[in-house]
Amino acid sequence: MSAVSTSGFVSYVVSVGGASTSTVKVTLMDKDGQCVASSTGLTGVLKVVDVNLWWPYLMPEPGLPVLHGGEAAPQSHDSGPIQRRLPSEICIRGKGLDWPLMVKDFNLLKWLGANSFRTSHYPYAEEILQMSDRHGIVVIDECPGVGIKDM
């Protein structure tokens, strides 16, 4: 998609196991749960008219992302990414999702002028990743490889 285009396209392929024939309807919804594109079939392309692209907090207007090793690297226009480690647990309350701490962490990120963080060791709660999307925070997600053998 070009930087001046107002339409976005999403290609999809659905794989269904089993011998039965299946009818598939694919629906793409916006953050408010409204349908912005839909199609039927196991493969296809969804066209989103007047697309509103996600863009990281504190970044200049969207342009072409900086590629590093085939992956987009989040960068500030002046000094590179500002990252902070977000702990997935706190000594006072223990493990698990802590909504007040999550809100505090995101307020601290914005106060620091940070626009990204990196996860480590264990998967973060889905709610933290969703909150990151809402606030325009880039997440560099580390996937665990515990128990993987003979790769």
Secondary structure, 3 states (H helix, E strand, C coil): CCCCCCEEEEEEECCCCCCCCCCCEEEEECCCCCEEEEEECCEEEEEEECCCCCCCCCCCCCCCCCEECCEECCCCCCCCCCECCCCCEECCCEECCCHHHHHHHHHHHHHHCCCEEECCCCCCCHHHHHHHHHHCCEEECCCCCCCCCCC
